[in-house]
Amino acid sequence: MSSAGFHLTPIGSNDFLLEPSHNLDIGDHDGLILEIIRRLQDGKSRRLYYDLADLPVIDLVYYAWLNRLARACRTINVQMVGIHMQPTAAFALSHTLTEPPQFKTALDAMERDRG
């Protein structure tokens, strides 16, 4: 299911994959969050995987967006997991974070099934 700047796909077991595109406008974060949360509730989601593969660096503005979305997900009992984070993004974040992110991270959506 595509929308302005992202694609949200059910991937089984009440899990959804959010793939942001290059034209995702996080400046309208309230509108985006409302749309994503509505779709997750409609789909009875319990986990949202956020694909970070196309982000070589996650700056503080984008990081704030991710945390905002993760907190909103938590209010509807949906766990948000960032996946496919590039090493450059992880390295940059490790130098700027002062507290743990509001979302979990994993290599990919299948990691939970591996031990």
PyRosetta script that sets phi, psi and omega in degrees:
from pyrosetta import init, pose_from_sequence

init()
pose = pose_from_sequence("MSSAGFHLTPIGSNDFLLEPSHNLDIGDHDGLILEIIRRLQDGKSRRLYYDLADLPVIDLVYYAWLNRLARACRTINVQMVGIHMQPTAAFALSHTLTEPPQFKTALDAMERDRG")
pose.set_psi(1, 109.7)
pose.set_omega(1, -177.7)
pose.set_phi(2, -89.1)
pose.set_psi(2, 153.2)
pose.set_omega(2, 174.7)
pose.set_phi(3, -148.0)
pose.set_psi(3, -172.8)
pose.set_omega(3, -178.5)
pose.set_phi(4, -62.9)
pose.set_psi(4, 96.8)
pose.set_omega(4, 173.3)
pose.set_phi(5, 91.3)
pose.set_psi(5, 1.7)
pose.set_omega(5, 177.2)
pose.set_phi(6, -154.1)
pose.set_psi(6, 161.9)
pose.set_omega(6, 177.0)
pose.set_phi(7, -124.6)
pose.set_psi(7, 126.2)
pose.set_omega(7, -179.3)
pose.set_phi(8, -116.6)
pose.set_psi(8, 119.8)
pose.set_omega(8, -173.0)
pose.set_phi(9, -126.6)
pose.set_psi(9, 129.3)
pose.set_omega(9, 171.4)
pose.set_phi(10, -70.0)
pose.set_psi(10, 134.3)
pose.set_omega(10, -177.8)
pose.set_phi(11, -121.4)
pose.set_psi(11, 15.0)
pose.set_omega(11, 176.5)
pose.set_phi(12, 103.4)
pose.set_psi(12, 156.9)
pose.set_omega(12, 178.6)
pose.set_phi(13, 52.9)
pose.set_psi(13, 37.7)
pose.set_omega(13, -178.9)
pose.set_phi(14, 61.1)
pose.set_psi(14, 24.3)
pose.set_omega(14, 175.9)
pose.set_phi(15, -101.8)
pose.set_psi(15, 146.5)
pose.set_omega(15, 178.4)
pose.set_phi(16, -127.8)
pose.set_psi(16, 149.7)
pose.set_omega(16, 176.2)
pose.set_phi(17, -112.9)
pose.set_psi(17, 123.9)
pose.set_omega(17, 175.2)
pose.set_phi(18, -105.5)
pose.set_psi(18, 120.2)
pose.set_omega(18, 178.4)
pose.set_phi(19, -114.6)
pose.set_psi(19, 106.4)
pose.set_omega(19, 178.8)
pose.set_phi(20, -75.6)
pose.set_psi(20, 147.0)
pose.set_omega(20, 174.6)
pose.set_phi(21, -100.9)
pose.set_psi(21, 175.2)
pose.set_omega(21, -178.5)
pose.set_phi(22, -67.9)
pose.set_psi(22, -18.2)
pose.set_omega(22, 179.8)
pose.set_phi(23, -99.6)
pose.set_psi(23, 17.8)
pose.set_omega(23, 174.4)
pose.set_phi(24, -64.8)
pose.set_psi(24, 121.9)
pose.set_omega(24, -179.1)
pose.set_phi(25, -100.9)
pose.set_psi(25, 95.5)
pose.set_omega(25, -179.3)
pose.set_phi(26, -77.1)
pose.set_psi(26, -1.7)
pose.set_omega(26, 175.3)
pose.set_phi(27, -64.7)
pose.set_psi(27, -29.6)
pose.set_omega(27, 175.9)
pose.set_phi(28, -98.5)
pose.set_psi(28, 54.6)
pose.set_omega(28, -173.5)
pose.set_phi(29, -62.8)
pose.set_psi(29, -34.9)
pose.set_omega(29, -179.9)
pose.set_phi(30, -63.3)
pose.set_psi(30, -47.1)
pose.set_omega(30, 179.1)
pose.set_phi(31, -63.2)
pose.set_psi(31, -42.0)
pose.set_omega(31, 178.5)
pose.set_phi(32, -63.1)
pose.set_psi(32, -46.2)
pose.set_omega(32, -178.4)
pose.set_phi(33, -62.6)
pose.set_psi(33, -44.1)
pose.set_omega(33, 178.6)
pose.set_phi(34, -59.1)
pose.set_psi(34, -43.5)
pose.set_omega(34, 179.9)
pose.set_phi(35, -65.0)
pose.set_psi(35, -44.9)
pose.set_omega(35, -179.3)
pose.set_phi(36, -64.7)
pose.set_psi(36, -46.1)
pose.set_omega(36, -179.0)
pose.set_phi(37, -61.9)
pose.set_psi(37, -41.8)
pose.set_omega(37, 178.8)
pose.set_phi(38, -59.4)
pose.set_psi(38, -45.0)
pose.set_omega(38, -179.5)
pose.set_phi(39, -66.8)
pose.set_psi(39, -38.2)
pose.set_omega(39, 178.0)
pose.set_phi(40, -65.1)
pose.set_psi(40, -41.1)
pose.set_omega(40, 177.8)
pose.set_phi(41, -65.7)
pose.set_psi(41, -43.3)
pose.set_omega(41, 178.5)
pose.set_phi(42, -59.3)
pose.set_psi(42, -35.6)
pose.set_omega(42, -179.2)
pose.set_phi(43, -89.3)
pose.set_psi(43, 4.4)
pose.set_omega(43, -179.3)
pose.set_phi(44, 53.4)
pose.set_psi(44, 44.3)
pose.set_omega(44, -176.7)
pose.set_phi(45, -70.3)
pose.set_psi(45, 151.5)
pose.set_omega(45, 171.3)
pose.set_phi(46, -124.2)
pose.set_psi(46, -13.1)
pose.set_omega(46, 178.7)
pose.set_phi(47, -147.9)
pose.set_psi(47, 137.0)
pose.set_omega(47, 176.5)
pose.set_phi(48, -118.6)
pose.set_psi(48, 121.0)
pose.set_omega(48, 174.0)
pose.set_phi(49, -96.3)
pose.set_psi(49, 124.0)
pose.set_omega(49, -179.6)
pose.set_phi(50, -105.7)
pose.set_psi(50, 113.9)
pose.set_omega(50, -176.0)
pose.set_phi(51, -79.8)
pose.set_psi(51, 114.4)
pose.set_omega(51, -178.0)
pose.set_phi(52, -101.6)
pose.set_psi(52, 13.0)
pose.set_omega(52, -172.6)
pose.set_phi(53, -58.8)
pose.set_psi(53, -33.5)
pose.set_omega(53, -175.9)
pose.set_phi(54, -89.9)
pose.set_psi(54, 10.1)
pose.set_omega(54, -178.6)
pose.set_phi(55, -111.1)
pose.set_psi(55, 98.8)
pose.set_omega(55, 179.8)
pose.set_phi(56, -67.9)
pose.set_psi(56, -26.0)
pose.set_omega(56, 176.7)
pose.set_phi(57, -140.7)
pose.set_psi(57, 138.2)
pose.set_omega(57, 174.8)
pose.set_phi(58, -109.8)
pose.set_psi(58, 108.7)
pose.set_omega(58, -179.1)
pose.set_phi(59, -81.7)
pose.set_psi(59, 176.4)
pose.set_omega(59, -175.9)
pose.set_phi(60, -64.6)
pose.set_psi(60, -32.2)
pose.set_omega(60, 178.5)
pose.set_phi(61, -67.4)
pose.set_psi(61, -46.1)
pose.set_omega(61, 179.4)
pose.set_phi(62, -68.2)
pose.set_psi(62, -37.8)
pose.set_omega(62, 177.5)
pose.set_phi(63, -61.3)
pose.set_psi(63, -41.7)
pose.set_omega(63, 177.6)
pose.set_phi(64, -62.0)
pose.set_psi(64, -39.7)
pose.set_omega(64, 176.9)
pose.set_phi(65, -60.9)
pose.set_psi(65, -46.2)
pose.set_omega(65, 179.8)
pose.set_phi(66, -60.5)
pose.set_psi(66, -44.1)
pose.set_omega(66, 179.0)
pose.set_phi(67, -64.9)
pose.set_psi(67, -39.9)
pose.set_omega(67, 179.1)
pose.set_phi(68, -61.8)
pose.set_psi(68, -45.8)
pose.set_omega(68, 178.7)
pose.set_phi(69, -64.5)
pose.set_psi(69, -42.1)
pose.set_omega(69, -179.9)
pose.set_phi(70, -62.2)
pose.set_psi(70, -40.5)
pose.set_omega(70, 177.6)
pose.set_phi(71, -64.8)
pose.set_psi(71, -41.2)
pose.set_omega(71, 178.0)
pose.set_phi(72, -63.4)
pose.set_psi(72, -41.2)
pose.set_omega(72, 177.4)
pose.set_phi(73, -60.7)
pose.set_psi(73, -43.9)
pose.set_omega(73, -178.5)
pose.set_phi(74, -59.9)
pose.set_psi(74, -34.1)
pose.set_omega(74, -179.2)
pose.set_phi(75, -66.8)
pose.set_psi(75, -21.6)
pose.set_omega(75, 177.0)
pose.set_phi(76, -107.7)
pose.set_psi(76, 18.6)
pose.set_omega(76, 176.4)
pose.set_phi(77, 63.4)
pose.set_psi(77, 40.3)
pose.set_omega(77, 175.4)
pose.set_phi(78, -116.3)
pose.set_psi(78, 128.7)
pose.set_omega(78, 177.1)
pose.set_phi(79, -86.6)
pose.set_psi(79, 131.0)
pose.set_omega(79, 177.3)
pose.set_phi(80, -103.2)
pose.set_psi(80, 134.1)
pose.set_omega(80, -178.9)
pose.set_phi(81, -129.2)
pose.set_psi(81, 122.5)
pose.set_omega(81, 174.1)
pose.set_phi(82, -82.4)
pose.set_psi(82, 129.0)
pose.set_omega(82, -178.6)
pose.set_phi(83, -125.4)
pose.set_psi(83, 161.7)
pose.set_omega(83, 176.9)
pose.set_phi(84, 61.0)
pose.set_psi(84, 31.4)
pose.set_omega(84, 179.1)
pose.set_phi(85, -67.9)
pose.set_psi(85, 129.2)
pose.set_omega(85, 179.6)
pose.set_phi(86, -71.1)
pose.set_psi(86, 149.4)
pose.set_omega(86, 178.5)
pose.set_phi(87, -55.7)
pose.set_psi(87, -36.9)
pose.set_omega(87, 179.9)
pose.set_phi(88, -65.0)
pose.set_psi(88, -38.0)
pose.set_omega(88, 178.6)
pose.set_phi(89, -68.5)
pose.set_psi(89, -42.7)
pose.set_omega(89, 179.2)
pose.set_phi(90, -63.4)
pose.set_psi(90, -42.0)
pose.set_omega(90, 179.5)
pose.set_phi(91, -63.2)
pose.set_psi(91, -46.6)
pose.set_omega(91, -180.0)
pose.set_phi(92, -62.9)
pose.set_psi(92, -42.9)
pose.set_omega(92, 178.9)
pose.set_phi(93, -63.9)
pose.set_psi(93, -37.7)
pose.set_omega(93, -177.7)
pose.set_phi(94, -62.8)
pose.set_psi(94, -23.0)
pose.set_omega(94, 179.5)
pose.set_phi(95, -90.5)
pose.set_psi(95, -10.1)
pose.set_omega(95, -177.2)
pose.set_phi(96, -114.6)
pose.set_psi(96, -19.5)
pose.set_omega(96, -175.6)
pose.set_phi(97, -73.2)
pose.set_psi(97, 138.2)
pose.set_omega(97, 174.6)
pose.set_phi(98, -112.3)
pose.set_psi(98, -11.5)
pose.set_omega(98, 176.5)
pose.set_phi(99, -149.8)
pose.set_psi(99, 161.0)
pose.set_omega(99, -178.5)
pose.set_phi(100, -62.7)
pose.set_psi(100, 149.9)
pose.set_omega(100, 177.3)
pose.set_phi(101, -66.1)
pose.set_psi(101, 161.2)
pose.set_omega(101, 179.0)
pose.set_phi(102, -79.8)
pose.set_psi(102, -4.1)
pose.set_omega(102, -178.3)
pose.set_phi(103, -123.0)
pose.set_psi(103, 157.6)
pose.set_omega(103, 175.2)
pose.set_phi(104, -86.1)
pose.set_psi(104, 168.0)
pose.set_omega(104, 175.1)
pose.set_phi(105, -130.3)
pose.set_psi(105, 153.5)
pose.set_omega(105, 177.3)
pose.set_phi(106, -153.2)
pose.set_psi(106, 161.1)
pose.set_omega(106, 177.5)
pose.set_phi(107, -63.6)
pose.set_psi(107, -44.6)
pose.set_omega(107, -179.7)
pose.set_phi(108, -157.9)
pose.set_psi(108, -179.8)
pose.set_omega(108, -177.0)
pose.set_phi(109, -69.9)
pose.set_psi(109, -18.5)
pose.set_omega(109, -178.6)
pose.set_phi(110, -88.4)
pose.set_psi(110, -7.7)
pose.set_omega(110, -175.6)
pose.set_phi(111, -57.0)
pose.set_psi(111, -34.1)
pose.set_omega(111, -178.1)
pose.set_phi(112, -64.0)
pose.set_psi(112, -22.2)
pose.set_omega(112, -178.7)
pose.set_phi(113, -88.7)
pose.set_psi(113, -2.5)
pose.set_omega(113, -177.3)
pose.set_phi(114, -107.6)
pose.set_psi(114, 88.0)
pose.set_omega(114, 172.2)
pose.set_phi(115, 58.1)
pose.dump_pdb("model.pdb")
